[in-house]
Amino acid sequence: MSIYTYVVEHGIKSPTVGANDIINGGKLQSVMFDDGLAKLKALEDFVKEIRDTTTCNQTKYAIDDFLN
């Protein structure tokens, strides 16, 4: 199974979508009405900042393992 993430700008309108909608031949599984990819990037940057400022090597290694 292949899962893809789309970010679509609809302006101020929120599209009507529902479970089991068919999009590009696949069934819709979930919807976010904000930019989930931007939130994920912000979280990754935050975790990297923790890694770069911690004095605990075990934490640094654990974060590197998680990010890679």
CHARMM internal coordinates of N, CA and C (Angstrom, degrees):
IC EDIT
DIST 1 N 1 CA 1.4293
DIST 1 CA 1 C 1.5314
ANGL 1 N 1 CA 1 C 108.13
DIST 1 C 2 N 1.3103
ANGL 1 CA 1 C 2 N 116.38
DIHE 1 N 1 CA 1 C 2 N 136.26
DIST 2 N 2 CA 1.4567
ANGL 1 C 2 N 2 CA 122.55
DIHE 1 CA 1 C 2 N 2 CA 175.65
DIST 2 CA 2 C 1.5199
ANGL 2 N 2 CA 2 C 109.24
DIHE 1 C 2 N 2 CA 2 C -107.72
DIST 2 C 3 N 1.3212
ANGL 2 CA 2 C 3 N 116.19
DIHE 2 N 2 CA 2 C 3 N 134.66
DIST 3 N 3 CA 1.4555
ANGL 2 C 3 N 3 CA 121.50
DIHE 2 CA 2 C 3 N 3 CA 177.73
DIST 3 CA 3 C 1.5190
ANGL 3 N 3 CA 3 C 107.53
DIHE 2 C 3 N 3 CA 3 C -120.23
DIST 3 C 4 N 1.3185
ANGL 3 CA 3 C 4 N 116.67
DIHE 3 N 3 CA 3 C 4 N 130.54
DIST 4 N 4 CA 1.4518
ANGL 3 C 4 N 4 CA 122.74
DIHE 3 CA 3 C 4 N 4 CA -179.89
DIST 4 CA 4 C 1.5181
ANGL 4 N 4 CA 4 C 109.21
DIHE 3 C 4 N 4 CA 4 C -120.13
DIST 4 C 5 N 1.3253
ANGL 4 CA 4 C 5 N 116.37
DIHE 4 N 4 CA 4 C 5 N 151.50
DIST 5 N 5 CA 1.4545
ANGL 4 C 5 N 5 CA 121.93
DIHE 4 CA 4 C 5 N 5 CA 176.25
DIST 5 CA 5 C 1.5178
ANGL 5 N 5 CA 5 C 108.01
DIHE 4 C 5 N 5 CA 5 C -114.64
DIST 5 C 6 N 1.3235
ANGL 5 CA 5 C 6 N 116.18
DIHE 5 N 5 CA 5 C 6 N 128.42
DIST 6 N 6 CA 1.4561
ANGL 5 C 6 N 6 CA 122.17
DIHE 5 CA 5 C 6 N 6 CA 177.49
DIST 6 CA 6 C 1.5237
ANGL 6 N 6 CA 6 C 108.55
DIHE 5 C 6 N 6 CA 6 C -113.53
DIST 6 C 7 N 1.3239
ANGL 6 CA 6 C 7 N 116.75
DIHE 6 N 6 CA 6 C 7 N 139.42
DIST 7 N 7 CA 1.4558
ANGL 6 C 7 N 7 CA 121.68
DIHE 6 CA 6 C 7 N 7 CA 170.13
DIST 7 CA 7 C 1.5211
ANGL 7 N 7 CA 7 C 105.43
DIHE 6 C 7 N 7 CA 7 C -115.31
DIST 7 C 8 N 1.3348
ANGL 7 CA 7 C 8 N 116.07
DIHE 7 N 7 CA 7 C 8 N 117.70
DIST 8 N 8 CA 1.4623
ANGL 7 C 8 N 8 CA 122.12
DIHE 7 CA 7 C 8 N 8 CA -175.93
DIST 8 CA 8 C 1.5271
ANGL 8 N 8 CA 8 C 108.53
DIHE 7 C 8 N 8 CA 8 C -123.16
DIST 8 C 9 N 1.3176
ANGL 8 CA 8 C 9 N 116.62
DIHE 8 N 8 CA 8 C 9 N 125.64
DIST 9 N 9 CA 1.4608
ANGL 8 C 9 N 9 CA 121.39
DIHE 8 CA 8 C 9 N 9 CA 178.13
DIST 9 CA 9 C 1.5232
ANGL 9 N 9 CA 9 C 108.92
DIHE 8 C 9 N 9 CA 9 C -88.81
DIST 9 C 10 N 1.3236
ANGL 9 CA 9 C 10 N 116.49
DIHE 9 N 9 CA 9 C 10 N 119.70
DIST 10 N 10 CA 1.4648
ANGL 9 C 10 N 10 CA 122.08
DIHE 9 CA 9 C 10 N 10 CA 179.21
DIST 10 CA 10 C 1.5175
ANGL 10 N 10 CA 10 C 112.08
DIHE 9 C 10 N 10 CA 10 C -110.58
DIST 10 C 11 N 1.3297
ANGL 10 CA 10 C 11 N 117.52
DIHE 10 N 10 CA 10 C 11 N 9.91
DIST 11 N 11 CA 1.4633
ANGL 10 C 11 N 11 CA 119.35
DIHE 10 CA 10 C 11 N 11 CA -177.17
DIST 11 CA 11 C 1.5163
ANGL 11 N 11 CA 11 C 110.16
DIHE 10 C 11 N 11 CA 11 C 68.49
DIST 11 C 12 N 1.3298
ANGL 11 CA 11 C 12 N 116.33
DIHE 11 N 11 CA 11 C 12 N -137.69
DIST 12 N 12 CA 1.4618
ANGL 11 C 12 N 12 CA 119.83
DIHE 11 CA 11 C 12 N 12 CA -178.41
DIST 12 CA 12 C 1.5280
ANGL 12 N 12 CA 12 C 112.48
DIHE 11 C 12 N 12 CA 12 C -85.85
DIST 12 C 13 N 1.3231
ANGL 12 CA 12 C 13 N 116.67
DIHE 12 N 12 CA 12 C 13 N -8.38
DIST 13 N 13 CA 1.4621
ANGL 12 C 13 N 13 CA 120.24
DIHE 12 CA 12 C 13 N 13 CA -179.79
DIST 13 CA 13 C 1.5239
ANGL 13 N 13 CA 13 C 110.11
DIHE 12 C 13 N 13 CA 13 C -85.12
DIST 13 C 14 N 1.3083
ANGL 13 CA 13 C 14 N 116.44
DIHE 13 N 13 CA 13 C 14 N 140.62
DIST 14 N 14 CA 1.4616
ANGL 13 C 14 N 14 CA 121.36
DIHE 13 CA 13 C 14 N 14 CA 172.65
DIST 14 CA 14 C 1.5194
ANGL 14 N 14 CA 14 C 107.62
DIHE 13 C 14 N 14 CA 14 C -105.22
DIST 14 C 15 N 1.3132
ANGL 14 CA 14 C 15 N 117.35
DIHE 14 N 14 CA 14 C 15 N 122.53
DIST 15 N 15 CA 1.4573
ANGL 14 C 15 N 15 CA 118.99
DIHE 14 CA 14 C 15 N 15 CA -178.07
DIST 15 CA 15 C 1.5258
ANGL 15 N 15 CA 15 C 111.73
DIHE 14 C 15 N 15 CA 15 C -68.73
DIST 15 C 16 N 1.3122
ANGL 15 CA 15 C 16 N 116.25
DIHE 15 N 15 CA 15 C 16 N 153.19
DIST 16 N 16 CA 1.4553
ANGL 15 C 16 N 16 CA 121.37
DIHE 15 CA 15 C 16 N 16 CA 174.83
DIST 16 CA 16 C 1.5212
ANGL 16 N 16 CA 16 C 107.50
DIHE 15 C 16 N 16 CA 16 C -84.71
DIST 16 C 17 N 1.3109
ANGL 16 CA 16 C 17 N 116.32
DIHE 16 N 16 CA 16 C 17 N 116.43
DIST 17 N 17 CA 1.4575
ANGL 16 C 17 N 17 CA 122.02
DIHE 16 CA 16 C 17 N 17 CA 178.27
DIST 17 CA 17 C 1.5173
ANGL 17 N 17 CA 17 C 108.10
DIHE 16 C 17 N 17 CA 17 C -137.23
DIST 17 C 18 N 1.3149
ANGL 17 CA 17 C 18 N 115.60
DIHE 17 N 17 CA 17 C 18 N 156.69
DIST 18 N 18 CA 1.4542
ANGL 17 C 18 N 18 CA 119.39
DIHE 17 CA 17 C 18 N 18 CA 179.18
DIST 18 CA 18 C 1.5137
ANGL 18 N 18 CA 18 C 111.27
DIHE 17 C 18 N 18 CA 18 C -151.73
DIST 18 C 19 N 1.3081
ANGL 18 CA 18 C 19 N 114.77
DIHE 18 N 18 CA 18 C 19 N 165.92
DIST 19 N 19 CA 1.4624
ANGL 18 C 19 N 19 CA 120.37
DIHE 18 CA 18 C 19 N 19 CA 177.69
DIST 19 CA 19 C 1.5172
ANGL 19 N 19 CA 19 C 109.38
DIHE 18 C 19 N 19 CA 19 C -56.21
DIST 19 C 20 N 1.2910
ANGL 19 CA 19 C 20 N 115.75
DIHE 19 N 19 CA 19 C 20 N 140.75
DIST 20 N 20 CA 1.4571
ANGL 19 C 20 N 20 CA 124.87
DIHE 19 CA 19 C 20 N 20 CA 177.63
DIST 20 CA 20 C 1.5214
ANGL 20 N 20 CA 20 C 113.92
DIHE 19 C 20 N 20 CA 20 C 74.74
DIST 20 C 21 N 1.3588
ANGL 20 CA 20 C 21 N 119.06
DIHE 20 N 20 CA 20 C 21 N 7.37
DIST 21 N 21 CA 1.4643
ANGL 20 C 21 N 21 CA 119.27
DIHE 20 CA 20 C 21 N 21 CA 171.43
DIST 21 CA 21 C 1.5243
ANGL 21 N 21 CA 21 C 108.55
DIHE 20 C 21 N 21 CA 21 C -60.28
DIST 21 C 22 N 1.3117
ANGL 21 CA 21 C 22 N 116.30
DIHE 21 N 21 CA 21 C 22 N 144.58
DIST 22 N 22 CA 1.4581
ANGL 21 C 22 N 22 CA 121.05
DIHE 21 CA 21 C 22 N 22 CA 178.23
DIST 22 CA 22 C 1.5317
ANGL 22 N 22 CA 22 C 108.42
DIHE 21 C 22 N 22 CA 22 C -98.31
DIST 22 C 23 N 1.3341
ANGL 22 CA 22 C 23 N 116.18
DIHE 22 N 22 CA 22 C 23 N 123.53
DIST 23 N 23 CA 1.4605
ANGL 22 C 23 N 23 CA 122.44
DIHE 22 CA 22 C 23 N 23 CA -179.59
DIST 23 CA 23 C 1.5278
ANGL 23 N 23 CA 23 C 107.92
DIHE 22 C 23 N 23 CA 23 C -129.38
DIST 23 C 24 N 1.3224
ANGL 23 CA 23 C 24 N 115.81
DIHE 23 N 23 CA 23 C 24 N 121.43
DIST 24 N 24 CA 1.4732
ANGL 23 C 24 N 24 CA 121.44
DIHE 23 CA 23 C 24 N 24 CA -178.94
DIST 24 CA 24 C 1.5242
ANGL 24 N 24 CA 24 C 111.68
DIHE 23 C 24 N 24 CA 24 C 51.69
DIST 24 C 25 N 1.3027
ANGL 24 CA 24 C 25 N 117.27
DIHE 24 N 24 CA 24 C 25 N 36.85
DIST 25 N 25 CA 1.4581
ANGL 24 C 25 N 25 CA 121.73
DIHE 24 CA 24 C 25 N 25 CA 177.13
DIST 25 CA 25 C 1.5178
ANGL 25 N 25 CA 25 C 114.90
DIHE 24 C 25 N 25 CA 25 C 84.06
DIST 25 C 26 N 1.3354
ANGL 25 CA 25 C 26 N 117.59
DIHE 25 N 25 CA 25 C 26 N 0.27
DIST 26 N 26 CA 1.4690
ANGL 25 C 26 N 26 CA 120.83
DIHE 25 CA 25 C 26 N 26 CA 179.51
DIST 26 CA 26 C 1.5137
ANGL 26 N 26 CA 26 C 110.65
DIHE 25 C 26 N 26 CA 26 C -118.50
DIST 26 C 27 N 1.3240
ANGL 26 CA 26 C 27 N 115.88
DIHE 26 N 26 CA 26 C 27 N 160.10
DIST 27 N 27 CA 1.4648
ANGL 26 C 27 N 27 CA 121.57
DIHE 26 CA 26 C 27 N 27 CA -177.92
DIST 27 CA 27 C 1.5263
ANGL 27 N 27 CA 27 C 110.10
DIHE 26 C 27 N 27 CA 27 C -89.26
DIST 27 C 28 N 1.3390
ANGL 27 CA 27 C 28 N 116.73
DIHE 27 N 27 CA 27 C 28 N 130.38
DIST 28 N 28 CA 1.4578
ANGL 27 C 28 N 28 CA 122.42
DIHE 27 CA 27 C 28 N 28 CA 178.60
DIST 28 CA 28 C 1.5270
ANGL 28 N 28 CA 28 C 109.53
DIHE 27 C 28 N 28 CA 28 C -64.46
DIST 28 C 29 N 1.3293
ANGL 28 CA 28 C 29 N 116.24
DIHE 28 N 28 CA 28 C 29 N 129.27
DIST 29 N 29 CA 1.4566
ANGL 28 C 29 N 29 CA 121.40
DIHE 28 CA 28 C 29 N 29 CA -179.40
DIST 29 CA 29 C 1.5244
ANGL 29 N 29 CA 29 C 112.94
DIHE 28 C 29 N 29 CA 29 C -104.53
DIST 29 C 30 N 1.3354
ANGL 29 CA 29 C 30 N 117.86
DIHE 29 N 29 CA 29 C 30 N -36.21
DIST 30 N 30 CA 1.4649
ANGL 29 C 30 N 30 CA 120.39
DIHE 29 CA 29 C 30 N 30 CA -179.24
DIST 30 CA 30 C 1.5186
ANGL 30 N 30 CA 30 C 109.88
DIHE 29 C 30 N 30 CA 30 C -159.25
DIST 30 C 31 N 1.3413
ANGL 30 CA 30 C 31 N 115.00
DIHE 30 N 30 CA 30 C 31 N 160.37
DIST 31 N 31 CA 1.4601
ANGL 30 C 31 N 31 CA 122.14
DIHE 30 CA 30 C 31 N 31 CA -178.66
DIST 31 CA 31 C 1.5201
ANGL 31 N 31 CA 31 C 108.75
DIHE 30 C 31 N 31 CA 31 C -138.91
DIST 31 C 32 N 1.3343
ANGL 31 CA 31 C 32 N 116.94
DIHE 31 N 31 CA 31 C 32 N 138.48
DIST 32 N 32 CA 1.4666
ANGL 31 C 32 N 32 CA 122.76
DIHE 31 CA 31 C 32 N 32 CA 169.67
DIST 32 CA 32 C 1.5163
ANGL 32 N 32 CA 32 C 106.42
DIHE 31 C 32 N 32 CA 32 C -120.21
DIST 32 C 33 N 1.3096
ANGL 32 CA 32 C 33 N 117.23
DIHE 32 N 32 CA 32 C 33 N 136.37
DIST 33 N 33 CA 1.4533
ANGL 32 C 33 N 33 CA 120.18
DIHE 32 CA 32 C 33 N 33 CA 179.22
DIST 33 CA 33 C 1.5266
ANGL 33 N 33 CA 33 C 111.64
DIHE 32 C 33 N 33 CA 33 C -99.54
DIST 33 C 34 N 1.3324
ANGL 33 CA 33 C 34 N 115.88
DIHE 33 N 33 CA 33 C 34 N 32.14
DIST 34 N 34 CA 1.4612
ANGL 33 C 34 N 34 CA 122.95
DIHE 33 CA 33 C 34 N 34 CA 167.35
DIST 34 CA 34 C 1.5292
ANGL 34 N 34 CA 34 C 106.38
DIHE 33 C 34 N 34 CA 34 C -149.21
DIST 34 C 35 N 1.3048
ANGL 34 CA 34 C 35 N 117.17
DIHE 34 N 34 CA 34 C 35 N -179.71
DIST 35 N 35 CA 1.4606
ANGL 34 C 35 N 35 CA 120.40
DIHE 34 CA 34 C 35 N 35 CA -174.14
DIST 35 CA 35 C 1.5252
ANGL 35 N 35 CA 35 C 110.68
DIHE 34 C 35 N 35 CA 35 C -85.59
DIST 35 C 36 N 1.3093
ANGL 35 CA 35 C 36 N 116.34
DIHE 35 N 35 CA 35 C 36 N 90.44
DIST 36 N 36 CA 1.4584
ANGL 35 C 36 N 36 CA 122.16
DIHE 35 CA 35 C 36 N 36 CA -179.80
DIST 36 CA 36 C 1.5203
ANGL 36 N 36 CA 36 C 112.97
DIHE 35 C 36 N 36 CA 36 C -61.73
DIST 36 C 37 N 1.3382
ANGL 36 CA 36 C 37 N 117.57
DIHE 36 N 36 CA 36 C 37 N -33.56
DIST 37 N 37 CA 1.4663
ANGL 36 C 37 N 37 CA 120.12
DIHE 36 CA 36 C 37 N 37 CA 178.96
DIST 37 CA 37 C 1.5277
ANGL 37 N 37 CA 37 C 111.16
DIHE 36 C 37 N 37 CA 37 C -67.35
DIST 37 C 38 N 1.3291
ANGL 37 CA 37 C 38 N 117.30
DIHE 37 N 37 CA 37 C 38 N -36.92
DIST 38 N 38 CA 1.4628
ANGL 37 C 38 N 38 CA 120.42
DIHE 37 CA 37 C 38 N 38 CA 176.98
DIST 38 CA 38 C 1.5243
ANGL 38 N 38 CA 38 C 110.62
DIHE 37 C 38 N 38 CA 38 C -66.04
DIST 38 C 39 N 1.3337
ANGL 38 CA 38 C 39 N 116.87
DIHE 38 N 38 CA 38 C 39 N -38.82
DIST 39 N 39 CA 1.4638
ANGL 38 C 39 N 39 CA 120.32
DIHE 38 CA 38 C 39 N 39 CA 177.52
DIST 39 CA 39 C 1.5304
ANGL 39 N 39 CA 39 C 111.02
DIHE 38 C 39 N 39 CA 39 C -65.45
DIST 39 C 40 N 1.3172
ANGL 39 CA 39 C 40 N 116.91
DIHE 39 N 39 CA 39 C 40 N -39.08
DIST 40 N 40 CA 1.4566
ANGL 39 C 40 N 40 CA 121.10
DIHE 39 CA 39 C 40 N 40 CA 178.34
DIST 40 CA 40 C 1.5298
ANGL 40 N 40 CA 40 C 110.49
DIHE 39 C 40 N 40 CA 40 C -64.47
DIST 40 C 41 N 1.3293
ANGL 40 CA 40 C 41 N 117.30
DIHE 40 N 40 CA 40 C 41 N -41.57
DIST 41 N 41 CA 1.4688
ANGL 40 C 41 N 41 CA 121.69
DIHE 40 CA 40 C 41 N 41 CA 177.99
DIST 41 CA 41 C 1.5280
ANGL 41 N 41 CA 41 C 110.25
DIHE 40 C 41 N 41 CA 41 C -63.36
DIST 41 C 42 N 1.3376
ANGL 41 CA 41 C 42 N 117.68
DIHE 41 N 41 CA 41 C 42 N -42.54
DIST 42 N 42 CA 1.4583
ANGL 41 C 42 N 42 CA 121.17
DIHE 41 CA 41 C 42 N 42 CA 178.94
DIST 42 CA 42 C 1.5310
ANGL 42 N 42 CA 42 C 110.87
DIHE 41 C 42 N 42 CA 42 C -62.32
DIST 42 C 43 N 1.3301
ANGL 42 CA 42 C 43 N 116.75
DIHE 42 N 42 CA 42 C 43 N -40.25
DIST 43 N 43 CA 1.4648
ANGL 42 C 43 N 43 CA 120.78
DIHE 42 CA 42 C 43 N 43 CA 178.00
DIST 43 CA 43 C 1.5264
ANGL 43 N 43 CA 43 C 110.65
DIHE 42 C 43 N 43 CA 43 C -65.15
DIST 43 C 44 N 1.3330
ANGL 43 CA 43 C 44 N 116.95
DIHE 43 N 43 CA 43 C 44 N -42.29
DIST 44 N 44 CA 1.4623
ANGL 43 C 44 N 44 CA 120.64
DIHE 43 CA 43 C 44 N 44 CA 178.36
DIST 44 CA 44 C 1.5344
ANGL 44 N 44 CA 44 C 110.56
DIHE 43 C 44 N 44 CA 44 C -61.15
DIST 44 C 45 N 1.3286
ANGL 44 CA 44 C 45 N 117.41
DIHE 44 N 44 CA 44 C 45 N -42.68
DIST 45 N 45 CA 1.4663
ANGL 44 C 45 N 45 CA 120.94
DIHE 44 CA 44 C 45 N 45 CA 178.15
DIST 45 CA 45 C 1.5237
ANGL 45 N 45 CA 45 C 110.76
DIHE 44 C 45 N 45 CA 45 C -62.89
DIST 45 C 46 N 1.3296
ANGL 45 CA 45 C 46 N 117.32
DIHE 45 N 45 CA 45 C 46 N -39.90
DIST 46 N 46 CA 1.4584
ANGL 45 C 46 N 46 CA 121.84
DIHE 45 CA 45 C 46 N 46 CA 178.58
DIST 46 CA 46 C 1.5275
ANGL 46 N 46 CA 46 C 111.26
DIHE 45 C 46 N 46 CA 46 C -63.54
DIST 46 C 47 N 1.3278
ANGL 46 CA 46 C 47 N 116.56
DIHE 46 N 46 CA 46 C 47 N -43.76
DIST 47 N 47 CA 1.4677
ANGL 46 C 47 N 47 CA 120.79
DIHE 46 CA 46 C 47 N 47 CA 179.56
DIST 47 CA 47 C 1.5320
ANGL 47 N 47 CA 47 C 110.14
DIHE 46 C 47 N 47 CA 47 C -64.99
DIST 47 C 48 N 1.3358
ANGL 47 CA 47 C 48 N 117.15
DIHE 47 N 47 CA 47 C 48 N -39.26
DIST 48 N 48 CA 1.4668
ANGL 47 C 48 N 48 CA 120.15
DIHE 47 CA 47 C 48 N 48 CA 177.37
DIST 48 CA 48 C 1.5209
ANGL 48 N 48 CA 48 C 111.09
DIHE 47 C 48 N 48 CA 48 C -63.97
DIST 48 C 49 N 1.3350
ANGL 48 CA 48 C 49 N 117.17
DIHE 48 N 48 CA 48 C 49 N -37.21
DIST 49 N 49 CA 1.4627
ANGL 48 C 49 N 49 CA 120.65
DIHE 48 CA 48 C 49 N 49 CA 177.57
DIST 49 CA 49 C 1.5231
ANGL 49 N 49 CA 49 C 110.48
DIHE 48 C 49 N 49 CA 49 C -63.89
DIST 49 C 50 N 1.3129
ANGL 49 CA 49 C 50 N 116.83
DIHE 49 N 49 CA 49 C 50 N -40.68
DIST 50 N 50 CA 1.4706
ANGL 49 C 50 N 50 CA 120.39
DIHE 49 CA 49 C 50 N 50 CA 176.24
DIST 50 CA 50 C 1.5191
ANGL 50 N 50 CA 50 C 109.65
DIHE 49 C 50 N 50 CA 50 C -61.48
DIST 50 C 51 N 1.3407
ANGL 50 CA 50 C 51 N 115.89
DIHE 50 N 50 CA 50 C 51 N -46.02
DIST 51 N 51 CA 1.4724
ANGL 50 C 51 N 51 CA 119.80
DIHE 50 CA 50 C 51 N 51 CA 179.81
DIST 51 CA 51 C 1.5194
ANGL 51 N 51 CA 51 C 111.20
DIHE 50 C 51 N 51 CA 51 C -58.87
DIST 51 C 52 N 1.3277
ANGL 51 CA 51 C 52 N 116.59
DIHE 51 N 51 CA 51 C 52 N -41.97
DIST 52 N 52 CA 1.4602
ANGL 51 C 52 N 52 CA 120.67
DIHE 51 CA 51 C 52 N 52 CA -175.04
DIST 52 CA 52 C 1.5292
ANGL 52 N 52 CA 52 C 113.40
DIHE 51 C 52 N 52 CA 52 C -75.85
DIST 52 C 53 N 1.3252
ANGL 52 CA 52 C 53 N 117.72
DIHE 52 N 52 CA 52 C 53 N -16.87
DIST 53 N 53 CA 1.4675
ANGL 52 C 53 N 53 CA 119.82
DIHE 52 CA 52 C 53 N 53 CA -177.52
DIST 53 CA 53 C 1.5238
ANGL 53 N 53 CA 53 C 113.37
DIHE 52 C 53 N 53 CA 53 C -109.69
DIST 53 C 54 N 1.3266
ANGL 53 CA 53 C 54 N 117.99
DIHE 53 N 53 CA 53 C 54 N -10.38
DIST 54 N 54 CA 1.4653
ANGL 53 C 54 N 54 CA 119.02
DIHE 53 CA 53 C 54 N 54 CA -178.91
DIST 54 CA 54 C 1.5254
ANGL 54 N 54 CA 54 C 110.56
DIHE 53 C 54 N 54 CA 54 C -76.08
DIST 54 C 55 N 1.3082
ANGL 54 CA 54 C 55 N 115.87
DIHE 54 N 54 CA 54 C 55 N 150.47
DIST 55 N 55 CA 1.4659
ANGL 54 C 55 N 55 CA 121.05
DIHE 54 CA 54 C 55 N 55 CA 175.99
DIST 55 CA 55 C 1.5264
ANGL 55 N 55 CA 55 C 111.29
DIHE 54 C 55 N 55 CA 55 C -98.13
DIST 55 C 56 N 1.3201
ANGL 55 CA 55 C 56 N 116.46
DIHE 55 N 55 CA 55 C 56 N -1.80
DIST 56 N 56 CA 1.4652
ANGL 55 C 56 N 56 CA 120.94
DIHE 55 CA 55 C 56 N 56 CA -177.54
DIST 56 CA 56 C 1.5377
ANGL 56 N 56 CA 56 C 109.84
DIHE 55 C 56 N 56 CA 56 C -93.65
DIST 56 C 57 N 1.3299
ANGL 56 CA 56 C 57 N 115.81
DIHE 56 N 56 CA 56 C 57 N 112.83
DIST 57 N 57 CA 1.4678
ANGL 56 C 57 N 57 CA 119.80
DIHE 56 CA 56 C 57 N 57 CA -179.10
DIST 57 CA 57 C 1.5203
ANGL 57 N 57 CA 57 C 112.51
DIHE 56 C 57 N 57 CA 57 C -61.97
DIST 57 C 58 N 1.3164
ANGL 57 CA 57 C 58 N 117.54
DIHE 57 N 57 CA 57 C 58 N -34.85
DIST 58 N 58 CA 1.4661
ANGL 57 C 58 N 58 CA 120.69
DIHE 57 CA 57 C 58 N 58 CA 179.67
DIST 58 CA 58 C 1.5306
ANGL 58 N 58 CA 58 C 110.17
DIHE 57 C 58 N 58 CA 58 C -61.85
DIST 58 C 59 N 1.3311
ANGL 58 CA 58 C 59 N 116.86
DIHE 58 N 58 CA 58 C 59 N -39.88
DIST 59 N 59 CA 1.4668
ANGL 58 C 59 N 59 CA 120.74
DIHE 58 CA 58 C 59 N 59 CA 177.15
DIST 59 CA 59 C 1.5181
ANGL 59 N 59 CA 59 C 110.36
DIHE 58 C 59 N 59 CA 59 C -65.38
DIST 59 C 60 N 1.3247
ANGL 59 CA 59 C 60 N 117.54
DIHE 59 N 59 CA 59 C 60 N -43.64
DIST 60 N 60 CA 1.4691
ANGL 59 C 60 N 60 CA 121.16
DIHE 59 CA 59 C 60 N 60 CA 178.40
DIST 60 CA 60 C 1.5244
ANGL 60 N 60 CA 60 C 110.62
DIHE 59 C 60 N 60 CA 60 C -58.00
DIST 60 C 61 N 1.3277
ANGL 60 CA 60 C 61 N 117.21
DIHE 60 N 60 CA 60 C 61 N -47.24
DIST 61 N 61 CA 1.4604
ANGL 60 C 61 N 61 CA 120.87
DIHE 60 CA 60 C 61 N 61 CA -179.02
DIST 61 CA 61 C 1.5296
ANGL 61 N 61 CA 61 C 111.30
DIHE 60 C 61 N 61 CA 61 C -64.54
DIST 61 C 62 N 1.3216
ANGL 61 CA 61 C 62 N 116.38
DIHE 61 N 61 CA 61 C 62 N -40.77
DIST 62 N 62 CA 1.4673
ANGL 61 C 62 N 62 CA 120.36
DIHE 61 CA 61 C 62 N 62 CA 179.98
DIST 62 CA 62 C 1.5300
ANGL 62 N 62 CA 62 C 110.60
DIHE 61 C 62 N 62 CA 62 C -64.12
DIST 62 C 63 N 1.3191
ANGL 62 CA 62 C 63 N 117.47
DIHE 62 N 62 CA 62 C 63 N -41.58
DIST 63 N 63 CA 1.4648
ANGL 62 C 63 N 63 CA 120.63
DIHE 62 CA 62 C 63 N 63 CA 179.15
DIST 63 CA 63 C 1.5197
ANGL 63 N 63 CA 63 C 110.31
DIHE 62 C 63 N 63 CA 63 C -67.04
DIST 63 C 64 N 1.3292
ANGL 63 CA 63 C 64 N 117.78
DIHE 63 N 63 CA 63 C 64 N -43.26
DIST 64 N 64 CA 1.4682
ANGL 63 C 64 N 64 CA 120.61
DIHE 63 CA 63 C 64 N 64 CA 177.73
DIST 64 CA 64 C 1.5241
ANGL 64 N 64 CA 64 C 110.98
DIHE 63 C 64 N 64 CA 64 C -59.90
DIST 64 C 65 N 1.3370
ANGL 64 CA 64 C 65 N 116.74
DIHE 64 N 64 CA 64 C 65 N -43.23
DIST 65 N 65 CA 1.4700
ANGL 64 C 65 N 65 CA 120.08
DIHE 64 CA 64 C 65 N 65 CA 177.28
DIST 65 CA 65 C 1.5237
ANGL 65 N 65 CA 65 C 111.08
DIHE 64 C 65 N 65 CA 65 C -60.92
DIST 65 C 66 N 1.3207
ANGL 65 CA 65 C 66 N 116.71
DIHE 65 N 65 CA 65 C 66 N -41.59
DIST 66 N 66 CA 1.4650
ANGL 65 C 66 N 66 CA 121.12
DIHE 65 CA 65 C 66 N 66 CA -179.39
DIST 66 CA 66 C 1.5241
ANGL 66 N 66 CA 66 C 111.38
DIHE 65 C 66 N 66 CA 66 C -65.55
DIST 66 C 67 N 1.3398
ANGL 66 CA 66 C 67 N 116.59
DIHE 66 N 66 CA 66 C 67 N -43.45
DIST 67 N 67 CA 1.4614
ANGL 66 C 67 N 67 CA 120.87
DIHE 66 CA 66 C 67 N 67 CA -177.11
DIST 67 CA 67 C 1.5271
ANGL 67 N 67 CA 67 C 113.05
DIHE 66 C 67 N 67 CA 67 C -73.18
DIST 67 C 68 N 1.3052
ANGL 67 CA 67 C 68 N 116.42
DIHE 67 N 67 CA 67 C 68 N -22.93
DIST 68 N 68 CA 1.4722
ANGL 67 C 68 N 68 CA 119.54
DIHE 67 CA 67 C 68 N 68 CA -178.93
DIST 68 CA 68 C 1.4906
ANGL 68 N 68 CA 68 C 108.30
DIHE 67 C 68 N 68 CA 68 C -105.51
END
COOR INIT
IC SEED 1 N 1 CA 1 C
IC BUILD
